[in-house]
Amino acid sequence: MTVNGGLIWIIFGVLFVLSLIASSSVKSKFKKYSDIAMNYNMTGREVAERMLMDNGIHDVTVQTVAGTLTDHYNPVNKTLNLSKQVYYGTSVAAAAVAAHECGHAVQHATAYYWLGLRSKMVPAVSLSNRVTPWILFIGILFVQKFPSLLLVGIILFALTTLFSFVTLPVEINASKRALVWLNTHNITTPDTHGYAESALRSAAYTYVVSALTSLATLMYYLVIYLGNRD
């Protein structure tokens, strides 16, 4: 293994640990803040509907989806999909998650640049995710005979890495919108606002670690490709 390759494996190890910590933190804080009652005893659905109304958005449907922490906004059919814990929950965690997802709906309604760019990339990234693993596998296996095949895989994987970094401002901005709205409309109190902020900050860390891991993986493939050109 080359020095560069060894360094990348060390980076992988560090990012793997950080990923576990970030994931564990999100689950732990969601569980902890799910026991802290929300101001006015509002459910996640009510929080979402009020935030949408306050932002003049009337064409987004709030509905439930199966699973835990599966909450997301779908700009294609304009649906705000909340897990049952969030949809029916009356906790700080439920309010924070619901408001965050509403933040994406507000981004969509106001033509937020990074969300638009991310949405345009989705079809290409989805196709890339289906074929890239096979191209990279075959490319590494036959790298000495067909190095160009590995290069194609690297270029496709680079698209996924770019997508991860484009996602960062989208998620961070949605959380900022959520926290400002929760505070200015007195949905959270001085005693509970810090909990909402902490929960959304932990969620943001998972996206940061994911983007860095994707970048480290891209670098690893580049090391293999460049190493076999010597």
N, C-alpha and C positions, 0 to 999 in steps of 0.2 A: 504494500500500500504506500502511495506517495505521501509526502508531508501534507499536501493540500487535501488529499483524500482523508487522511487521519484527522485533520482539523475539522473537516465537514462532519465526520462521524461524531466528534466531540460536540459540535454545534447541535447535531441531531439529538444527542443525549440530553443536552441542556433544555432544548425546546420540548422534548418529550416530557421531561419532568415539569416544566412550566405549563404544558398542556394539561397534565393531570391535576396540577394545583388549580389552574383556572377553572377547569370543568368541575372540580370538587367544590370550589368556592361558590360557583353559580348555584349549584344544587343545594349547598348548605345554607346560603343566604336566602334562597327562595323559600326553603323550608322554615327557616327562622322567622323571616318577615311575613310568612303566611299566618303566623300566630298573632301578629300585631294588627289590631282593628283599624280600619280606615275611617277617616273623618266622614260624618254623615252616614256611615254604614253603607256606602255605595258599592255596588258590585262592579266587577271589571267591565261587564256589558254596559252598565250605566255610565261609567267613566268614559268608555269609548264613544258612546252615543253623544254624550255632552260635549266632548272635545271636538268631535266631528261637526256638531251643530255650531259650536262657538267659532269654528273656522269656515263656516259657510259651506260645508260639504254635506250634500243631501243624497248623493247617488252611490254611497258605499254601504254595503250590507254587513252587519256584524253577526257572525255565526260561530258555532262551536266546531271543533275538530278533535279527533281522538288523540290520545297520547299526553305525555307530560313535557312541558316546555317546547311544544310544537307550534307555538303562536307565530303567525306571520301575516303580512299583508300581500295580497295578490293583485298587482296593478292591471293584469289582463282582464279579469272579470270584476274588479273593484270590490273585493270581499275582504273583510277584516276577520281573520280566522283565529279564534281564541280557544285554548285548551279549556276543559271543563273547570279546572282549578282556578283559572283566571276569569272565565266567563261568569261563573256563579260566585267566585270568591269576593269577600268584602275586606280583604287585607291590604296592607301596604304593598306587598309583592304583587298582588293581582292588579292594583291600580297602576303601579309602575310599568308592568309589562303591557297592559292595555294601552296606556298612554304612549309608550314607545312605539307600538305597532301603529297607533293613530298618527304618530309622527311621520311614518312612511306614507300614509294616506295624504297628509298635508304636503309632503314633498311632491307627491304625484300631482296634486291639485295645483301646486304653484310652479310646476315644471322645474323642480330642483335638478340642476345639471348632472350631478353624480348619479342620481337615481335613474335619470334618462339614459345615461351612458351605460350603466349596469344592465338595464333592461334590454338595450340593444345588443349587448354582448351575450345574453342568456342563450339564444339559439346556437350560436357558434360554440360556446363553452359546453353546452349539453352534448353536442355532436362530438366535440373533442374528447370529453370525458369517456365516451363510449369506445373510441378507437385508439386513443393515445396509449393506454396501458399495454395493448397488444403490440403496437408499433415499437414502443420502448423495449418491451421484452424481447422481441425478435431482433431489434436493432442492437441491443447489448449482446445477445447470443451470437450474432454474426457481425459484430462491429468491425472486425478486421477485413472481412470481405465486402461488406456493404455499409461503410461508415455514413453514407448519405442518408440511409434509412433512419439511423439513430438521430441524425441532425433534424430530420423531419419531425420525429417524436419530440425532440427538445423544443422545437419551435411551437408545436401544438401545446406542449406542457406550459410553455411561457405564457400562452394565452390564459391558462387557468391561474397562473401566478398573478398576472396582471389583474384578472377578475377579483382575486382575493384582496388586492390592494385598493381597487376601486370600491370594494364593499366597505372599507374602513370609514371613509367620510360619510357614507350613507348611514351606517349604524350610529356613529358618534353624533351626527347631526340630528338624527331621530330622537336620540336620548336627550339632547339639549332642548329640543322643542318640547319634549314630554315634561322635563323637569321645570322649565319656565312656566308652562301652562298649569301644572299641578300646584306650583307655588303662587302664581298670580291670581288663580281662581280659588285659592284657599281649600283646594282638595286635600292637600297635605298641610299639616300644622308644623310649627317650628320643631316640635318633638318628633315628628314622623318623616319630615322631608329628607333628613340625612339618611334614613334607611332606604328610601326610594333611590336616592343618588348612589348609595353604596351598591345596591342590587344591580343597577344599570351599568355602573362602572365595571363590576365583575364580569358582566356579560360582554362588555366591550373588549376586555382583556382576551377573551377566547378568540375573538376575530383577529386581534393583533398577533397572537401566537400562531394561529392558523396561517396567516399571511406569511409570517417569517419562516414557518416550517415549509411552506410551498416554495419559498425563495431558496432555502437551504437544499431542498430536493432538486430544484433546477440547477443549482451550482454543482451538485453531485453528478448529475448526468453530463454536465459540461466537462467536468474533470475526466470522466470516462472517455468522452468523445475526443478531447484534446490530448489525453494521454496516449491514445492509440494512433495519433497522427505523427508522433515522434518517430 
